[in-house]
Amino acid sequence: MDFSSKFDKYQKLTDEELLNVWGGCFSENLKEQRLILGMNQEELGNQIFFSKQAVYNWEKGIREPNIDTLKSLAQLFDISIDKLVE
């Protein structure tokens, strides 16, 4: 399956279905890594200059961070971005 056919497939998904595609592993990995460091959502947000609400939204799959934020999170957790989003 080439990129354009994959893209077309995702274009047909509803917002709720798209949240399920994104919200799975990253959301779980973020929460797991946060808990490993013994942080609550507010503490994590403060470490990377975001609000508790932003961290909550990422963990629930409501929103997704941009690439710079992913880099900051991966650096904080001492893991690769791939590991964070897999």
C-alpha positions in Angstrom: 0.0 0.0 0.0 1.5 3.3 -1.0 1.4 6.6 0.9 -1.5 8.1 -1.0 -3.8 5.1 -0.5 -2.9 5.1 3.2 -3.7 8.8 3.3 -7.0 8.3 1.6 -7.9 5.6 4.1 -7.3 8.0 7.0 -9.2 10.8 5.3 -12.4 8.7 5.6 -12.1 8.2 9.4 -14.2 10.1 11.8 -12.6 12.3 14.5 -13.3 9.7 17.1 -11.7 7.0 15.0 -8.7 9.2 14.4 -8.3 9.7 18.2 -8.2 6.0 18.6 -5.5 5.7 16.0 -3.3 8.3 17.6 -4.3 8.0 21.2 -3.2 4.4 21.8 0.4 3.8 22.4 1.7 7.4 22.7 -0.8 8.2 25.4 -0.1 5.1 27.3 3.7 5.5 26.9 3.6 9.1 28.1 1.7 8.2 31.2 3.9 5.2 31.9 7.1 7.2 31.5 5.7 10.0 33.7 4.9 7.5 36.4 8.3 5.9 36.2 9.8 9.3 37.1 7.3 9.7 39.9 5.7 12.8 38.5 2.1 14.0 38.4 0.7 15.7 35.3 1.4 19.2 36.7 5.0 18.4 37.5 5.6 17.0 34.0 4.0 20.0 32.4 6.2 22.3 34.5 9.4 20.4 33.3 8.6 21.1 29.7 6.8 24.4 30.1 3.3 23.2 29.4 0.1 23.1 31.6 -1.3 20.2 33.5 -4.2 20.3 31.1 -1.9 19.9 28.1 -0.4 16.7 29.6 -3.9 15.5 30.5 -5.0 16.0 26.9 -2.0 14.1 25.5 -2.5 11.2 27.9 -6.2 11.0 27.0 -5.4 11.2 23.2 -7.4 14.4 22.9 -4.5 16.4 21.5 -1.0 15.5 20.3 2.2 17.4 21.0 4.3 18.8 18.2 7.7 17.4 17.2 9.7 19.8 19.4 7.6 18.8 22.4 8.1 15.1 21.6 11.9 15.8 21.5 11.7 17.5 24.9 9.6 14.6 26.3 12.0 11.9 24.9 15.0 13.8 26.3 13.4 14.1 29.7 12.5 10.4 29.8 15.9 9.5 28.3 14.3 7.4 25.5 14.0 7.8 21.8 11.1 9.5 20.2 10.4 6.2 18.4 10.1 4.5 21.7 7.7 7.2 23.0 5.3 7.0 20.1 5.5 3.3 19.2 
